[in-house]
Amino acid sequence: MDAEKGGCRLRYNSTDLNFFRVFTLFTPDLQLSDAVRAIRPPKLWIFDMDDTLYCASAGMFDAIHAAMRHFVADRLGVTVTEGQRLQEHYWSEYGATFLGLAKHHGIRPEEFLPATHSFPVPPLVKTRADKNQLRRWLQQLPGKKVVLTNGPRRYAHQVLETLHCRDLFAGVLTSEDMHLLGRWRCKPDTALLYAAARLGGAVPRDCVLVEDSLRNLRSAKKLGMQTVWCIGNAGRNRAVERPFYVDSVIRTLKDLPHLTARKPAAPVVRLIDGRYH
């Protein structure tokens, strides 16, 4: 079913009514020092999808970006090189390429998004752990779970079904649902994040956003959400420092169940094995 508020639509499944990074195949162990910190058990978990639930940097982003730059080149009559420049500029400026194309060239998101995600998706859904393990980690988390992604709906559903976890999420909020308060938005827009919380039946302070993008986490913290930075799926291969607006840092979703424990488990040195599943 669809729940609609303020022009933003969150899709619930039938079981619950109530950029660019270089990915290294062998990722060295990540030293997180005190970055794995406890968080309050939330009413609502809001999950990013690409490079959070799975390793989009291991091939998926390459396919999406290639399709985008060729679409821009063909649609605007420019070279592929210029198409790539515009794609990267709009992603950096607006958080999503489709917003820049709509604003500056009048290209409707309904045209751009399906055209750039029409390739075979399942073969490119790579994970750092067996998909059944991913499912078990998500099932251990208390509270409702939703996905919030700047990607289109059909693509998001294909990814989640390939991960064998679509049924674990009460809702999936995608780019087609992001026309809010009279205009198109995407992460890191705070109005969009607030709407995602409310449509999930919570207020921001009762939510946790799990993301690989720091700018999205910064926006969530402004609203009072708890924030978890997922770094391992994006192939970050060196120690990181936890920004003030990040409550906890994890390598992969394997760390998440520990965060809501009274005393989180000490970081395990060896967690990422460098293999895809």
C-alpha positions as CSV (number, residue, x, y, z in Angstrom):
1,M,0.0,0.0,0.0
2,D,1.1,3.6,-0.4
3,A,1.1,6.2,2.5
4,E,1.0,9.7,1.2
5,K,1.7,12.9,3.1
6,G,2.7,16.2,1.7
7,G,3.2,14.9,-1.8
8,C,5.8,12.3,-0.7
9,R,4.8,8.6,-1.0
10,L,6.2,5.7,1.0
11,R,5.4,2.2,-0.3
12,Y,4.7,-0.5,2.3
13,N,4.9,-4.2,1.4
14,S,2.1,-6.6,2.0
15,T,3.6,-8.0,5.2
16,D,3.6,-4.8,7.1
17,L,0.6,-2.5,7.0
18,N,1.0,-1.2,10.6
19,F,30.6,9.2,-6.3
20,F,32.6,8.0,-7.3
21,R,35.0,5.8,-5.5
22,V,37.7,3.3,-6.4
23,F,37.0,-0.1,-5.0
24,T,39.9,-2.3,-4.0
25,L,39.3,-6.1,-4.2
26,F,41.4,-6.8,-1.1
27,T,40.5,-4.3,1.5
28,P,42.9,-4.1,4.5
29,D,41.5,-4.3,7.9
30,L,40.0,-1.0,9.1
31,Q,41.1,0.3,12.5
32,L,38.1,1.9,14.1
33,S,39.6,2.6,17.6
34,D,36.6,3.9,19.7
35,A,34.4,4.5,16.7
36,V,32.0,1.6,17.4
37,R,29.9,3.2,20.1
38,A,26.5,2.3,21.5
39,I,23.3,3.9,20.3
40,R,19.8,4.0,21.7
41,P,17.5,1.3,20.3
42,P,15.5,3.3,17.8
43,K,11.8,3.1,16.8
44,L,12.8,3.3,13.1
45,W,16.0,2.3,11.2
46,I,16.4,4.3,8.0
47,F,18.9,2.5,5.7
48,D,20.6,3.8,2.6
49,M,21.0,1.1,0.0
50,D,24.0,1.5,-2.3
51,D,27.3,0.9,-0.5
52,T,25.4,0.4,2.8
53,L,23.4,-2.8,2.3
54,Y,25.8,-4.0,-0.4
55,C,29.0,-3.1,-2.3
56,A,27.7,-0.8,-5.1
57,S,31.3,0.4,-5.6
58,A,32.2,-3.2,-6.8
59,G,30.6,-2.7,-10.2
60,M,27.0,-1.3,-9.8
61,F,28.1,2.3,-9.8
62,D,30.2,1.8,-12.9
63,A,27.2,0.5,-14.8
64,I,24.9,3.3,-13.5
65,H,27.4,6.1,-14.3
66,A,28.2,4.8,-17.8
67,A,24.5,4.7,-18.5
68,M,24.0,8.2,-17.1
69,R,26.9,9.9,-19.1
70,H,25.7,8.3,-22.3
71,F,22.1,9.4,-21.7
72,V,23.2,13.0,-21.0
73,A,25.4,13.0,-24.1
74,D,22.6,11.6,-26.4
75,R,19.9,13.8,-24.9
76,L,21.8,17.1,-24.9
77,G,23.8,16.4,-28.1
78,V,27.2,16.7,-26.4
79,T,30.3,14.4,-26.2
80,V,30.4,11.6,-23.7
81,T,33.2,13.4,-21.9
82,E,31.0,16.4,-21.5
83,G,28.1,14.2,-20.5
84,Q,30.3,12.7,-17.7
85,R,31.3,16.2,-16.6
86,L,27.7,17.3,-16.3
87,Q,26.7,14.1,-14.5
88,E,29.5,14.5,-11.9
89,H,28.8,18.2,-11.5
90,Y,25.1,17.8,-10.9
91,W,25.7,14.9,-8.5
92,S,28.1,17.0,-6.5
93,E,25.9,20.1,-6.6
94,Y,22.5,18.6,-5.9
95,G,23.1,15.1,-4.5
96,A,21.6,13.4,-7.5
97,T,22.1,13.8,-11.3
98,F,18.4,13.8,-12.0
99,L,17.8,17.0,-10.0
100,G,20.4,19.0,-12.1
101,L,19.0,17.7,-15.4
102,A,15.5,18.7,-14.3
103,K,16.6,22.1,-13.1
104,H,18.9,23.1,-16.0
105,H,17.6,21.1,-19.0
106,G,14.0,20.3,-18.3
107,I,14.6,16.5,-18.4
108,R,12.0,14.8,-16.3
109,P,13.2,12.3,-13.7
110,E,10.5,9.9,-15.0
111,E,12.4,9.8,-18.3
112,F,16.0,9.8,-16.9
113,L,15.8,7.3,-14.1
114,P,14.3,4.3,-15.9
115,A,16.6,4.9,-18.9
116,T,19.8,4.8,-16.7
117,H,18.9,1.7,-14.6
118,S,17.7,-0.6,-17.3
119,F,20.7,-2.9,-17.3
120,P,20.7,-6.4,-15.6
121,V,20.9,-5.5,-11.9
122,P,21.2,-8.8,-10.0
123,P,24.7,-9.9,-11.3
124,L,26.1,-6.6,-9.9
125,V,24.7,-6.9,-6.4
126,K,27.9,-7.9,-4.5
127,T,28.2,-8.2,-0.8
128,R,30.9,-8.6,1.8
129,A,29.1,-11.5,3.4
130,D,26.7,-14.3,2.4
131,K,23.3,-12.8,1.8
132,N,21.7,-15.1,4.4
133,Q,24.1,-13.6,7.0
134,L,23.0,-10.1,5.9
135,R,19.4,-11.2,6.4
136,R,20.2,-12.5,9.9
137,W,21.9,-9.3,11.0
138,L,18.9,-7.2,9.9
139,Q,16.5,-9.5,11.7
140,Q,18.4,-9.0,14.9
141,L,17.7,-5.2,15.0
142,P,14.9,-4.0,17.2
143,G,12.4,-1.7,15.6
144,K,10.9,-1.0,12.1
145,K,13.2,-0.8,9.1
146,V,12.8,1.3,5.9
147,V,15.1,2.0,2.9
148,L,15.7,5.5,1.7
149,T,17.6,5.6,-1.7
150,N,18.0,8.2,-4.4
151,G,17.7,5.4,-6.9
152,P,14.5,4.5,-8.8
153,R,11.9,2.1,-7.4
154,R,12.3,-0.8,-9.9
155,Y,16.1,-0.8,-9.4
156,A,15.7,-0.6,-5.6
157,H,13.3,-3.5,-5.5
158,Q,15.6,-5.6,-7.7
159,V,18.5,-5.0,-5.4
160,L,16.6,-5.8,-2.3
161,E,15.1,-9.0,-3.8
162,T,18.6,-10.1,-4.9
163,L,19.8,-9.5,-1.3
164,H,16.9,-11.7,0.0
165,C,15.8,-9.0,2.4
166,R,12.9,-7.1,0.7
167,D,10.4,-8.5,3.1
168,L,12.3,-7.2,6.1
169,F,11.6,-3.5,5.3
170,A,8.3,-1.9,6.1
171,G,8.8,0.6,3.3
172,V,11.1,1.6,0.4
173,L,11.3,5.3,-0.4
174,T,12.9,5.9,-3.8
175,S,13.5,8.8,-6.2
176,E,10.1,8.5,-7.7
177,D,8.6,9.3,-4.3
178,M,10.8,12.4,-3.7
179,H,8.5,15.2,-5.0
180,L,7.8,16.9,-1.7
181,L,6.4,20.4,-0.9
182,G,6.2,21.4,-4.5
183,R,9.6,20.3,-5.8
184,W,11.8,17.3,-6.4
185,R,14.2,16.6,-3.6
186,C,16.8,13.9,-2.7
187,K,19.2,13.1,0.1
188,P,20.7,15.1,1.9
189,D,17.6,17.4,1.9
190,T,16.4,17.7,5.5
191,A,12.7,18.0,4.6
192,L,13.0,14.7,2.8
193,L,14.7,13.0,5.8
194,Y,12.0,14.4,8.1
195,A,9.2,13.1,5.8
196,A,10.9,9.6,5.7
197,A,10.8,9.6,9.5
198,R,7.2,10.6,9.8
199,L,6.1,8.3,7.0
200,G,7.8,5.5,8.9
201,G,5.7,6.4,12.0
202,A,8.5,8.1,14.0
203,V,10.0,11.4,14.8
204,P,13.6,12.1,13.9
205,R,15.0,11.7,17.4
206,D,13.6,8.1,17.4
207,C,15.4,7.2,14.2
208,V,18.8,5.9,13.2
209,L,20.2,6.7,9.7
210,V,22.7,4.1,8.4
211,E,24.6,5.6,5.5
212,D,27.9,5.6,3.7
213,S,27.5,9.3,2.8
214,L,28.8,11.8,5.3
215,R,26.8,14.7,3.9
216,N,23.6,12.7,4.3
217,L,24.5,11.9,7.9
218,R,25.3,15.5,8.6
219,S,21.7,16.5,7.5
220,A,20.2,13.7,9.6
221,K,22.1,14.8,12.7
222,K,20.7,18.4,12.2
223,L,17.2,16.8,12.7
224,G,18.2,15.0,15.8
225,M,18.6,11.5,14.3
226,Q,21.2,9.1,15.5
227,T,23.8,8.4,12.8
228,V,25.8,5.4,11.8
229,W,28.5,5.6,9.1
230,C,29.0,2.4,7.1
231,I,32.5,2.5,5.6
232,G,33.5,-1.0,4.6
233,N,31.2,-1.6,1.6
234,A,32.6,1.5,-0.2
235,G,36.1,0.1,-0.1
236,R,37.7,2.6,2.2
237,N,41.0,1.1,3.0
238,R,42.5,3.2,5.7
239,A,41.7,4.3,9.2
240,V,39.0,6.9,9.6
241,E,38.1,9.5,12.1
242,R,34.6,9.8,13.4
243,P,33.1,13.3,12.6
244,F,31.2,15.0,15.4
245,Y,27.9,14.4,13.6
246,V,28.4,10.6,13.4
247,D,27.4,8.6,16.5
248,S,29.1,5.4,15.4
249,V,31.2,3.9,12.6
250,I,30.8,0.4,11.3
251,R,32.6,-1.6,8.7
252,T,29.5,-3.6,7.5
253,L,26.1,-4.4,8.8
254,K,27.6,-7.2,10.9
255,D,28.5,-4.5,13.5
256,L,25.0,-3.2,13.8
257,P,23.5,-5.6,16.3
258,H,26.3,-4.8,18.7
259,L,25.4,-1.1,18.7
260,T,22.1,-1.4,20.6
261,A,23.7,-3.6,23.3
262,R,24.2,-2.0,26.6
263,K,28.0,-2.4,26.2
264,P,28.9,-2.8,22.5
265,A,31.4,-5.5,21.6
266,A,34.9,-4.3,21.1
267,P,35.8,-3.9,17.4
268,V,37.0,-7.1,15.9
269,V,40.2,-6.5,14.0
270,R,39.5,-9.0,11.2
271,L,36.0,-8.5,9.8
272,I,36.3,-7.7,6.1
273,D,37.8,-10.6,4.1
274,G,38.0,-8.9,0.7
275,R,35.7,-11.4,-1.1
276,Y,32.4,-10.9,-2.8
277,H,29.3,-13.1,-2.4
